[in-house]
Amino acid sequence: MSETLIVTFENVTDAMAMEEAVEAAGLDGKLIPLPDALSAGCGYAWKHALEEEAALTALIEEKQLDYTKILHWKE
């Protein structure tokens, strides 16, 4: 089982803002449908490599991106 980061959001606007900021920063990751085992407001989540957790959280803080939770997720 591999582990990844999952970021959840209350609305699609926040999810799209994450996608735009991550792409502009040159980091990897992608917008995905929310895994069935999770519940969140908008039904989308951001999937990101665990190895880039520090860079992602720094970007979230710098850009003041809104999110609900950041989880370590085992696939």
N, CA, C and O atoms as a Maestro MAE file, in Angstrom:
{
 s_m_m2io_version
 :::
 2.0.0
}

f_m_ct {
 s_m_title
 :::
 protein
 m_atom[300] {
  # First column is atom index #
  i_m_mmod_type
  r_m_x_coord
  r_m_y_coord
  r_m_z_coord
  i_m_residue_number
  s_m_chain_name
  s_m_pdb_residue_name
  s_m_pdb_atom_name
  i_m_atomic_number
  :::
  1 25 0.834 -1.185 0.000 1 A "MET " " N  " 7
  2 3 0.000 0.000 0.000 1 A "MET " " CA " 6
  3 2 0.875 1.244 0.000 1 A "MET " " C  " 6
  4 15 1.803 1.359 0.800 1 A "MET " " O  " 8
  5 25 0.578 2.164 -0.892 2 A "SER " " N  " 7
  6 3 1.323 3.422 -0.909 2 A "SER " " CA " 6
  7 2 0.536 4.488 -0.160 2 A "SER " " C  " 6
  8 15 -0.687 4.415 -0.041 2 A "SER " " O  " 8
  9 25 1.252 5.462 0.333 3 A "GLU " " N  " 7
  10 3 0.622 6.548 1.079 3 A "GLU " " CA " 6
  11 2 0.772 7.840 0.290 3 A "GLU " " C  " 6
  12 15 1.820 8.106 -0.298 3 A "GLU " " O  " 8
  13 25 -0.281 8.632 0.285 4 A "THR " " N  " 7
  14 3 -0.306 9.897 -0.436 4 A "THR " " CA " 6
  15 2 -0.995 10.950 0.426 4 A "THR " " C  " 6
  16 15 -1.587 10.622 1.455 4 A "THR " " O  " 8
  17 25 -0.921 12.185 0.018 5 A "LEU " " N  " 7
  18 3 -1.655 13.247 0.701 5 A "LEU " " CA " 6
  19 2 -2.980 13.469 -0.001 5 A "LEU " " C  " 6
  20 15 -3.051 13.441 -1.230 5 A "LEU " " O  " 8
  21 25 -4.009 13.686 0.762 6 A "ILE " " N  " 7
  22 3 -5.318 14.062 0.236 6 A "ILE " " CA " 6
  23 2 -5.737 15.345 0.945 6 A "ILE " " C  " 6
  24 15 -5.738 15.417 2.174 6 A "ILE " " O  " 8
  25 25 -6.091 16.353 0.159 7 A "VAL " " N  " 7
  26 3 -6.581 17.621 0.705 7 A "VAL " " CA " 6
  27 2 -8.050 17.727 0.320 7 A "VAL " " C  " 6
  28 15 -8.394 17.596 -0.854 7 A "VAL " " O  " 8
  29 25 -8.915 17.962 1.294 8 A "THR " " N  " 7
  30 3 -10.345 18.091 1.027 8 A "THR " " CA " 6
  31 2 -10.767 19.559 1.114 8 A "THR " " C  " 6
  32 15 -10.087 20.388 1.718 8 A "THR " " O  " 8
  33 25 -11.908 19.849 0.492 9 A "PHE " " N  " 7
  34 3 -12.386 21.229 0.371 9 A "PHE " " CA " 6
  35 2 -13.887 21.317 0.639 9 A "PHE " " C  " 6
  36 15 -14.620 20.340 0.484 9 A "PHE " " O  " 8
  37 25 -14.323 22.496 1.039 10 A "GLU " " N  " 7
  38 3 -15.751 22.757 1.229 10 A "GLU " " CA " 6
  39 2 -16.453 23.049 -0.096 10 A "GLU " " C  " 6
  40 15 -17.641 22.762 -0.243 10 A "GLU " " O  " 8
  41 25 -15.726 23.618 -1.059 11 A "ASN " " N  " 7
  42 3 -16.376 23.959 -2.327 11 A "ASN " " CA " 6
  43 2 -15.405 23.808 -3.494 11 A "ASN " " C  " 6
  44 15 -14.189 23.759 -3.312 11 A "ASN " " O  " 8
  45 25 -15.961 23.738 -4.673 12 A "VAL " " N  " 7
  46 3 -15.182 23.525 -5.890 12 A "VAL " " CA " 6
  47 2 -14.243 24.697 -6.164 12 A "VAL " " C  " 6
  48 15 -13.151 24.496 -6.696 12 A "VAL " " O  " 8
  49 25 -14.640 25.888 -5.820 13 A "THR " " N  " 7
  50 3 -13.793 27.070 -6.030 13 A "THR " " CA " 6
  51 2 -12.462 26.921 -5.293 13 A "THR " " C  " 6
  52 15 -11.412 27.258 -5.840 13 A "THR " " O  " 8
  53 25 -12.500 26.421 -4.062 14 A "ASP " " N  " 7
  54 3 -11.270 26.201 -3.299 14 A "ASP " " CA " 6
  55 2 -10.414 25.122 -3.942 14 A "ASP " " C  " 6
  56 15 -9.191 25.250 -3.988 14 A "ASP " " O  " 8
  57 25 -11.036 24.064 -4.435 15 A "ALA " " N  " 7
  58 3 -10.306 22.988 -5.106 15 A "ALA " " CA " 6
  59 2 -9.617 23.501 -6.372 15 A "ALA " " C  " 6
  60 15 -8.471 23.146 -6.645 15 A "ALA " " O  " 8
  61 25 -10.305 24.319 -7.126 16 A "MET " " N  " 7
  62 3 -9.725 24.863 -8.356 16 A "MET " " CA " 6
  63 2 -8.601 25.853 -8.055 16 A "MET " " C  " 6
  64 15 -7.633 25.936 -8.810 16 A "MET " " O  " 8
  65 25 -8.719 26.602 -6.960 17 A "ALA " " N  " 7
  66 3 -7.657 27.519 -6.558 17 A "ALA " " CA " 6
  67 2 -6.395 26.732 -6.193 17 A "ALA " " C  " 6
  68 15 -5.283 27.161 -6.499 17 A "ALA " " O  " 8
  69 25 -6.571 25.593 -5.545 18 A "MET " " N  " 7
  70 3 -5.435 24.722 -5.218 18 A "MET " " CA " 6
  71 2 -4.766 24.241 -6.497 18 A "MET " " C  " 6
  72 15 -3.543 24.300 -6.621 18 A "MET " " O  " 8
  73 25 -5.561 23.767 -7.441 19 A "GLU " " N  " 7
  74 3 -5.024 23.271 -8.710 19 A "GLU " " CA " 6
  75 2 -4.204 24.355 -9.418 19 A "GLU " " C  " 6
  76 15 -3.101 24.092 -9.896 19 A "GLU " " O  " 8
  77 25 -4.738 25.548 -9.480 20 A "GLU " " N  " 7
  78 3 -4.057 26.662 -10.147 20 A "GLU " " CA " 6
  79 2 -2.741 27.016 -9.439 20 A "GLU " " C  " 6
  80 15 -1.722 27.223 -10.098 20 A "GLU " " O  " 8
  81 25 -2.758 27.085 -8.116 21 A "ALA " " N  " 7
  82 3 -1.567 27.453 -7.356 21 A "ALA " " CA " 6
  83 2 -0.474 26.388 -7.463 21 A "ALA " " C  " 6
  84 15 0.703 26.718 -7.604 21 A "ALA " " O  " 8
  85 25 -0.857 25.127 -7.395 22 A "VAL " " N  " 7
  86 3 0.124 24.037 -7.469 22 A "VAL " " CA " 6
  87 2 0.765 23.990 -8.851 22 A "VAL " " C  " 6
  88 15 1.979 23.825 -8.969 22 A "VAL " " O  " 8
  89 25 -0.045 24.135 -9.892 23 A "GLU " " N  " 7
  90 3 0.504 24.129 -11.255 23 A "GLU " " CA " 6
  91 2 1.455 25.309 -11.458 23 A "GLU " " C  " 6
  92 15 2.515 25.148 -12.062 23 A "GLU " " O  " 8
  93 25 1.093 26.476 -10.968 24 A "ALA " " N  " 7
  94 3 1.947 27.665 -11.110 24 A "ALA " " CA " 6
  95 2 3.272 27.501 -10.356 24 A "ALA " " C  " 6
  96 15 4.298 28.043 -10.768 24 A "ALA " " O  " 8
  97 25 3.242 26.754 -9.254 25 A "ALA " " N  " 7
  98 3 4.441 26.532 -8.452 25 A "ALA " " CA " 6
  99 2 5.317 25.410 -9.013 25 A "ALA " " C  " 6
  100 15 6.440 25.208 -8.552 25 A "ALA " " O  " 8
  101 25 4.807 24.690 -9.996 26 A "GLY " " N  " 7
  102 3 5.578 23.610 -10.605 26 A "GLY " " CA " 6
  103 2 5.626 22.332 -9.782 26 A "GLY " " C  " 6
  104 15 6.522 21.508 -9.968 26 A "GLY " " O  " 8
  105 25 4.671 22.159 -8.872 27 A "LEU " " N  " 7
  106 3 4.589 20.932 -8.088 27 A "LEU " " CA " 6
  107 2 3.691 19.926 -8.795 27 A "LEU " " C  " 6
  108 15 2.910 20.285 -9.676 27 A "LEU " " O  " 8
  109 25 3.813 18.660 -8.398 28 A "ASP " " N  " 7
  110 3 2.951 17.620 -8.950 28 A "ASP " " CA " 6
  111 2 1.687 17.517 -8.114 28 A "ASP " " C  " 6
  112 15 1.591 18.101 -7.034 28 A "ASP " " O  " 8
  113 25 0.737 16.783 -8.615 29 A "GLY " " N  " 7
  114 3 -0.514 16.556 -7.914 29 A "GLY " " CA " 6
  115 2 -1.662 16.705 -8.887 29 A "GLY " " C  " 6
  116 15 -1.487 17.178 -10.010 29 A "GLY " " O  " 8
  117 25 -2.858 16.291 -8.438 30 A "LYS " " N  " 7
  118 3 -4.015 16.414 -9.331 30 A "LYS " " CA " 6
  119 2 -5.309 16.431 -8.547 30 A "LYS " " C  " 6
  120 15 -5.398 15.919 -7.431 30 A "LYS " " O  " 8
  121 25 -6.294 17.027 -9.157 31 A "LEU " " N  " 7
  122 3 -7.642 17.066 -8.614 31 A "LEU " " CA " 6
  123 2 -8.301 15.731 -8.916 31 A "LEU " " C  " 6
  124 15 -8.256 15.261 -10.053 31 A "LEU " " O  " 8
  125 25 -8.919 15.108 -7.902 32 A "ILE " " N  " 7
  126 3 -9.555 13.805 -8.064 32 A "ILE " " CA " 6
  127 2 -10.946 13.835 -7.435 32 A "ILE " " C  " 6
  128 15 -11.242 14.701 -6.612 32 A "ILE " " O  " 8
  129 25 -11.801 12.883 -7.826 33 A "PRO " " N  " 7
  130 3 -13.062 12.729 -7.089 33 A "PRO " " CA " 6
  131 2 -12.731 12.292 -5.658 33 A "PRO " " C  " 6
  132 15 -11.802 11.515 -5.439 33 A "PRO " " O  " 8
  133 25 -13.478 12.785 -4.716 34 A "LEU " " N  " 7
  134 3 -13.252 12.457 -3.318 34 A "LEU " " CA " 6
  135 2 -13.385 10.946 -3.113 34 A "LEU " " C  " 6
  136 15 -14.377 10.360 -3.546 34 A "LEU " " O  " 8
  137 25 -12.411 10.303 -2.464 35 A "PRO " " N  " 7
  138 3 -12.547 8.872 -2.178 35 A "PRO " " CA " 6
  139 2 -13.832 8.589 -1.398 35 A "PRO " " C  " 6
  140 15 -14.230 9.378 -0.541 35 A "PRO " " O  " 8
  141 25 -14.474 7.469 -1.696 36 A "ASP " " N  " 7
  142 3 -15.755 7.119 -1.078 36 A "ASP " " CA " 6
  143 2 -15.718 7.090 0.447 36 A "ASP " " C  " 6
  144 15 -16.713 7.400 1.102 36 A "ASP " " O  " 8
  145 25 -14.586 6.722 1.004 37 A "ALA " " N  " 7
  146 3 -14.481 6.591 2.461 37 A "ALA " " CA " 6
  147 2 -14.417 7.947 3.177 37 A "ALA " " C  " 6
  148 15 -14.504 7.999 4.404 37 A "ALA " " O  " 8
  149 25 -14.270 9.016 2.441 38 A "LEU " " N  " 7
  150 3 -14.180 10.354 3.033 38 A "LEU " " CA " 6
  151 2 -15.450 11.137 2.753 38 A "LEU " " C  " 6
  152 15 -16.193 10.838 1.818 38 A "LEU " " O  " 8
  153 25 -15.682 12.137 3.577 39 A "SER " " N  " 7
  154 3 -16.794 13.038 3.299 39 A "SER " " CA " 6
  155 2 -16.282 14.466 3.368 39 A "SER " " C  " 6
  156 15 -15.547 14.837 4.283 39 A "SER " " O  " 8
  157 25 -16.680 15.253 2.395 40 A "ALA " " N  " 7
  158 3 -16.293 16.667 2.357 40 A "ALA " " CA " 6
  159 2 -17.347 17.408 1.566 40 A "ALA " " C  " 6
  160 15 -18.196 16.803 0.912 40 A "ALA " " O  " 8
  161 25 -17.283 18.710 1.632 41 A "GLY " " N  " 7
  162 3 -18.306 19.546 1.048 41 A "GLY " " CA " 6
  163 2 -18.505 19.445 -0.444 41 A "GLY " " C  " 6
  164 15 -19.649 19.422 -0.900 41 A "GLY " " O  " 8
  165 25 -17.444 19.383 -1.225 42 A "CYS " " N  " 7
  166 3 -17.633 19.558 -2.662 42 A "CYS " " CA " 6
  167 2 -17.505 18.293 -3.499 42 A "CYS " " C  " 6
  168 15 -17.872 18.310 -4.674 42 A "CYS " " O  " 8
  169 25 -17.003 17.209 -2.948 43 A "GLY " " N  " 7
  170 3 -16.876 15.981 -3.720 43 A "GLY " " CA " 6
  171 2 -15.574 15.858 -4.489 43 A "GLY " " C  " 6
  172 15 -15.376 14.879 -5.209 43 A "GLY " " O  " 8
  173 25 -14.672 16.839 -4.353 44 A "TYR " " N  " 7
  174 3 -13.355 16.776 -4.986 44 A "TYR " " CA " 6
  175 2 -12.273 16.857 -3.919 44 A "TYR " " C  " 6
  176 15 -12.489 17.387 -2.829 44 A "TYR " " O  " 8
  177 25 -11.109 16.322 -4.258 45 A "ALA " " N  " 7
  178 3 -9.961 16.369 -3.357 45 A "ALA " " CA " 6
  179 2 -8.708 16.593 -4.188 45 A "ALA " " C  " 6
  180 15 -8.698 16.358 -5.396 45 A "ALA " " O  " 8
  181 25 -7.667 17.044 -3.532 46 A "TRP " " N  " 7
  182 3 -6.370 17.203 -4.179 46 A "TRP " " CA " 6
  183 2 -5.504 16.039 -3.732 46 A "TRP " " C  " 6
  184 15 -5.358 15.794 -2.535 46 A "TRP " " O  " 8
  185 25 -4.926 15.318 -4.691 47 A "LYS " " N  " 7
  186 3 -4.035 14.194 -4.405 47 A "LYS " " CA " 6
  187 2 -2.613 14.647 -4.689 47 A "LYS " " C  " 6
  188 15 -2.325 15.185 -5.758 47 A "LYS " " O  " 8
  189 25 -1.720 14.425 -3.718 48 A "HIS " " N  " 7
  190 3 -0.356 14.946 -3.836 48 A "HIS " " CA " 6
  191 2 0.630 13.946 -3.250 48 A "HIS " " C  " 6
  192 15 0.300 13.205 -2.324 48 A "HIS " " O  " 8
  193 25 1.841 13.929 -3.795 49 A "ALA " " N  " 7
  194 3 2.890 13.040 -3.307 49 A "ALA " " CA " 6
  195 2 3.270 13.390 -1.871 49 A "ALA " " C  " 6
  196 15 3.460 14.558 -1.532 49 A "ALA " " O  " 8
  197 25 3.374 12.380 -1.052 50 A "LEU " " N  " 7
  198 3 3.740 12.565 0.348 50 A "LEU " " CA " 6
  199 2 5.116 13.222 0.481 50 A "LEU " " C  " 6
  200 15 5.358 13.981 1.419 50 A "LEU " " O  " 8
  201 25 6.003 12.930 -0.449 51 A "GLU " " N  " 7
  202 3 7.361 13.490 -0.419 51 A "GLU " " CA " 6
  203 2 7.370 15.017 -0.546 51 A "GLU " " C  " 6
  204 15 8.336 15.663 -0.142 51 A "GLU " " O  " 8
  205 25 6.305 15.594 -1.102 52 A "GLU " " N  " 7
  206 3 6.225 17.047 -1.274 52 A "GLU " " CA " 6
  207 2 5.320 17.711 -0.235 52 A "GLU " " C  " 6
  208 15 4.843 18.825 -0.451 52 A "GLU " " O  " 8
  209 25 5.085 17.040 0.876 53 A "GLU " " N  " 7
  210 3 4.169 17.581 1.890 53 A "GLU " " CA " 6
  211 2 4.614 18.957 2.391 53 A "GLU " " C  " 6
  212 15 3.794 19.868 2.501 53 A "GLU " " O  " 8
  213 25 5.891 19.111 2.691 54 A "ALA " " N  " 7
  214 3 6.378 20.401 3.211 54 A "ALA " " CA " 6
  215 2 6.198 21.506 2.173 54 A "ALA " " C  " 6
  216 15 5.780 22.614 2.507 54 A "ALA " " O  " 8
  217 25 6.511 21.204 0.922 55 A "ALA " " N  " 7
  218 3 6.357 22.209 -0.137 55 A "ALA " " CA " 6
  219 2 4.884 22.562 -0.335 55 A "ALA " " C  " 6
  220 15 4.547 23.729 -0.534 55 A "ALA " " O  " 8
  221 25 4.011 21.563 -0.280 56 A "LEU " " N  " 7
  222 3 2.582 21.825 -0.463 56 A "LEU " " CA " 6
  223 2 2.017 22.648 0.689 56 A "LEU " " C  " 6
  224 15 1.282 23.608 0.458 56 A "LEU " " O  " 8
  225 25 2.345 22.291 1.910 57 A "THR " " N  " 7
  226 3 1.809 23.054 3.046 57 A "THR " " CA " 6
  227 2 2.367 24.477 3.066 57 A "THR " " C  " 6
  228 15 1.669 25.410 3.464 57 A "THR " " O  " 8
  229 25 3.610 24.648 2.642 58 A "ALA " " N  " 7
  230 3 4.179 26.007 2.546 58 A "ALA " " CA " 6
  231 2 3.432 26.821 1.492 58 A "ALA " " C  " 6
  232 15 3.158 28.003 1.700 58 A "ALA " " O  " 8
  233 25 3.103 26.197 0.369 59 A "LEU " " N  " 7
  234 3 2.352 26.876 -0.690 59 A "LEU " " CA " 6
  235 2 0.952 27.256 -0.208 59 A "LEU " " C  " 6
  236 15 0.478 28.361 -0.470 59 A "LEU " " O  " 8
  237 25 0.303 26.345 0.487 60 A "ILE " " N  " 7
  238 3 -1.038 26.608 1.025 60 A "ILE " " CA " 6
  239 2 -0.996 27.822 1.962 60 A "ILE " " C  " 6
  240 15 -1.862 28.695 1.907 60 A "ILE " " O  " 8
  241 25 0.018 27.858 2.813 61 A "GLU " " N  " 7
  242 3 0.153 28.984 3.743 61 A "GLU " " CA " 6
  243 2 0.468 30.286 3.002 61 A "GLU " " C  " 6
  244 15 -0.134 31.327 3.266 61 A "GLU " " O  " 8
  245 25 1.421 30.207 2.075 62 A "GLU " " N  " 7
  246 3 1.830 31.406 1.327 62 A "GLU " " CA " 6
  247 2 0.675 32.008 0.535 62 A "GLU " " C  " 6
  248 15 0.487 33.225 0.535 62 A "GLU " " O  " 8
  249 25 -0.095 31.164 -0.136 63 A "LYS " " N  " 7
  250 3 -1.200 31.630 -0.987 63 A "LYS " " CA " 6
  251 2 -2.512 31.747 -0.215 63 A "LYS " " C  " 6
  252 15 -3.525 32.173 -0.770 63 A "LYS " " O  " 8
  253 25 -2.494 31.373 1.059 64 A "GLN " " N  " 7
  254 3 -3.680 31.412 1.917 64 A "GLN " " CA " 6
  255 2 -4.850 30.668 1.282 64 A "GLN " " C  " 6
  256 15 -5.967 31.179 1.205 64 A "GLN " " O  " 8
  257 25 -4.561 29.440 0.827 65 A "LEU " " N  " 7
  258 3 -5.575 28.612 0.187 65 A "LEU " " CA " 6
  259 2 -6.491 28.003 1.242 65 A "LEU " " C  " 6
  260 15 -6.035 27.569 2.300 65 A "LEU " " O  " 8
  261 25 -7.785 27.978 0.941 66 A "ASP " " N  " 7
  262 3 -8.767 27.399 1.857 66 A "ASP " " CA " 6
  263 2 -8.907 25.903 1.587 66 A "ASP " " C  " 6
  264 15 -8.979 25.477 0.434 66 A "ASP " " O  " 8
  265 25 -8.945 25.118 2.648 67 A "TYR " " N  " 7
  266 3 -9.143 23.679 2.561 67 A "TYR " " CA " 6
  267 2 -9.810 23.214 3.849 67 A "TYR " " C  " 6
  268 15 -9.880 23.960 4.826 67 A "TYR " " O  " 8
  269 25 -10.295 21.985 3.843 68 A "THR " " N  " 7
  270 3 -10.928 21.441 5.042 68 A "THR " " CA " 6
  271 2 -9.937 20.621 5.854 68 A "THR " " C  " 6
  272 15 -9.737 20.874 7.042 68 A "THR " " O  " 8
  273 25 -9.307 19.622 5.200 69 A "LYS " " N  " 7
  274 3 -8.372 18.734 5.890 69 A "LYS " " CA " 6
  275 2 -7.225 18.352 4.963 69 A "LYS " " C  " 6
  276 15 -7.374 18.339 3.741 69 A "LYS " " O  " 8
  277 25 -6.078 18.040 5.564 70 A "ILE " " N  " 7
  278 3 -4.968 17.397 4.863 70 A "ILE " " CA " 6
  279 2 -4.772 16.051 5.549 70 A "ILE " " C  " 6
  280 15 -4.525 15.980 6.753 70 A "ILE " " O  " 8
  281 25 -4.885 14.995 4.766 71 A "LEU " " N  " 7
  282 3 -4.826 13.634 5.325 71 A "LEU " " CA " 6
  283 2 -3.707 12.834 4.677 71 A "LEU " " C  " 6
  284 15 -3.385 13.031 3.505 71 A "LEU " " O  " 8
  285 25 -3.115 11.925 5.458 72 A "HIS " " N  " 7
  286 3 -2.239 10.904 4.895 72 A "HIS " " CA " 6
  287 2 -3.152 9.741 4.535 72 A "HIS " " C  " 6
  288 15 -3.828 9.199 5.409 72 A "HIS " " O  " 8
  289 25 -3.185 9.353 3.281 73 A "TRP " " N  " 7
  290 3 -4.141 8.378 2.771 73 A "TRP " " CA " 6
  291 2 -3.415 7.172 2.211 73 A "TRP " " C  " 6
  292 15 -2.505 7.311 1.394 73 A "TRP " " O  " 8
  293 25 -3.814 5.996 2.647 74 A "LYS " " N  " 7
  294 3 -3.227 4.760 2.125 74 A "LYS " " CA " 6
  295 2 -4.126 4.211 1.030 74 A "LYS " " C  " 6
  296 15 -5.322 3.985 1.216 74 A "LYS " " O  " 8
  297 25 -3.488 4.005 -0.132 75 A "GLU " " N  " 7
  298 3 -4.253 3.518 -1.284 75 A "GLU " " CA " 6
  299 2 -4.157 2.009 -1.403 75 A "GLU " " C  " 6
  300 15 -4.739 1.423 -2.316 75 A "GLU " " O  " 8
  :::
 }
 m_bond[299] {
  # First column is bond index #
  i_m_from
  i_m_to
  i_m_order
  :::
  1 1 2 1
  2 2 3 1
  3 3 4 2
  4 3 5 1
  5 5 6 1
  6 6 7 1
  7 7 8 2
  8 7 9 1
  9 9 10 1
  10 10 11 1
  11 11 12 2
  12 11 13 1
  13 13 14 1
  14 14 15 1
  15 15 16 2
  16 15 17 1
  17 17 18 1
  18 18 19 1
  19 19 20 2
  20 19 21 1
  21 21 22 1
  22 22 23 1
  23 23 24 2
  24 23 25 1
  25 25 26 1
  26 26 27 1
  27 27 28 2
  28 27 29 1
  29 29 30 1
  30 30 31 1
  31 31 32 2
  32 31 33 1
  33 33 34 1
  34 34 35 1
  35 35 36 2
  36 35 37 1
  37 37 38 1
  38 38 39 1
  39 39 40 2
  40 39 41 1
  41 41 42 1
  42 42 43 1
  43 43 44 2
  44 43 45 1
  45 45 46 1
  46 46 47 1
  47 47 48 2
  48 47 49 1
  49 49 50 1
  50 50 51 1
  51 51 52 2
  52 51 53 1
  53 53 54 1
  54 54 55 1
  55 55 56 2
  56 55 57 1
  57 57 58 1
  58 58 59 1
  59 59 60 2
  60 59 61 1
  61 61 62 1
  62 62 63 1
  63 63 64 2
  64 63 65 1
  65 65 66 1
  66 66 67 1
  67 67 68 2
  68 67 69 1
  69 69 70 1
  70 70 71 1
  71 71 72 2
  72 71 73 1
  73 73 74 1
  74 74 75 1
  75 75 76 2
  76 75 77 1
  77 77 78 1
  78 78 79 1
  79 79 80 2
  80 79 81 1
  81 81 82 1
  82 82 83 1
  83 83 84 2
  84 83 85 1
  85 85 86 1
  86 86 87 1
  87 87 88 2
  88 87 89 1
  89 89 90 1
  90 90 91 1
  91 91 92 2
  92 91 93 1
  93 93 94 1
  94 94 95 1
  95 95 96 2
  96 95 97 1
  97 97 98 1
  98 98 99 1
  99 99 100 2
  100 99 101 1
  101 101 102 1
  102 102 103 1
  103 103 104 2
  104 103 105 1
  105 105 106 1
  106 106 107 1
  107 107 108 2
  108 107 109 1
  109 109 110 1
  110 110 111 1
  111 111 112 2
  112 111 113 1
  113 113 114 1
  114 114 115 1
  115 115 116 2
  116 115 117 1
  117 117 118 1
  118 118 119 1
  119 119 120 2
  120 119 121 1
  121 121 122 1
  122 122 123 1
  123 123 124 2
  124 123 125 1
  125 125 126 1
  126 126 127 1
  127 127 128 2
  128 127 129 1
  129 129 130 1
  130 130 131 1
  131 131 132 2
  132 131 133 1
  133 133 134 1
  134 134 135 1
  135 135 136 2
  136 135 137 1
  137 137 138 1
  138 138 139 1
  139 139 140 2
  140 139 141 1
  141 141 142 1
  142 142 143 1
  143 143 144 2
  144 143 145 1
  145 145 146 1
  146 146 147 1
  147 147 148 2
  148 147 149 1
  149 149 150 1
  150 150 151 1
  151 151 152 2
  152 151 153 1
  153 153 154 1
  154 154 155 1
  155 155 156 2
  156 155 157 1
  157 157 158 1
  158 158 159 1
  159 159 160 2
  160 159 161 1
  161 161 162 1
  162 162 163 1
  163 163 164 2
  164 163 165 1
  165 165 166 1
  166 166 167 1
  167 167 168 2
  168 167 169 1
  169 169 170 1
  170 170 171 1
  171 171 172 2
  172 171 173 1
  173 173 174 1
  174 174 175 1
  175 175 176 2
  176 175 177 1
  177 177 178 1
  178 178 179 1
  179 179 180 2
  180 179 181 1
  181 181 182 1
  182 182 183 1
  183 183 184 2
  184 183 185 1
  185 185 186 1
  186 186 187 1
  187 187 188 2
  188 187 189 1
  189 189 190 1
  190 190 191 1
  191 191 192 2
  192 191 193 1
  193 193 194 1
  194 194 195 1
  195 195 196 2
  196 195 197 1
  197 197 198 1
  198 198 199 1
  199 199 200 2
  200 199 201 1
  201 201 202 1
  202 202 203 1
  203 203 204 2
  204 203 205 1
  205 205 206 1
  206 206 207 1
  207 207 208 2
  208 207 209 1
  209 209 210 1
  210 210 211 1
  211 211 212 2
  212 211 213 1
  213 213 214 1
  214 214 215 1
  215 215 216 2
  216 215 217 1
  217 217 218 1
  218 218 219 1
  219 219 220 2
  220 219 221 1
  221 221 222 1
  222 222 223 1
  223 223 224 2
  224 223 225 1
  225 225 226 1
  226 226 227 1
  227 227 228 2
  228 227 229 1
  229 229 230 1
  230 230 231 1
  231 231 232 2
  232 231 233 1
  233 233 234 1
  234 234 235 1
  235 235 236 2
  236 235 237 1
  237 237 238 1
  238 238 239 1
  239 239 240 2
  240 239 241 1
  241 241 242 1
  242 242 243 1
  243 243 244 2
  244 243 245 1
  245 245 246 1
  246 246 247 1
  247 247 248 2
  248 247 249 1
  249 249 250 1
  250 250 251 1
  251 251 252 2
  252 251 253 1
  253 253 254 1
  254 254 255 1
  255 255 256 2
  256 255 257 1
  257 257 258 1
  258 258 259 1
  259 259 260 2
  260 259 261 1
  261 261 262 1
  262 262 263 1
  263 263 264 2
  264 263 265 1
  265 265 266 1
  266 266 267 1
  267 267 268 2
  268 267 269 1
  269 269 270 1
  270 270 271 1
  271 271 272 2
  272 271 273 1
  273 273 274 1
  274 274 275 1
  275 275 276 2
  276 275 277 1
  277 277 278 1
  278 278 279 1
  279 279 280 2
  280 279 281 1
  281 281 282 1
  282 282 283 1
  283 283 284 2
  284 283 285 1
  285 285 286 1
  286 286 287 1
  287 287 288 2
  288 287 289 1
  289 289 290 1
  290 290 291 1
  291 291 292 2
  292 291 293 1
  293 293 294 1
  294 294 295 1
  295 295 296 2
  296 295 297 1
  297 297 298 1
  298 298 299 1
  299 299 300 2
  :::
 }
}
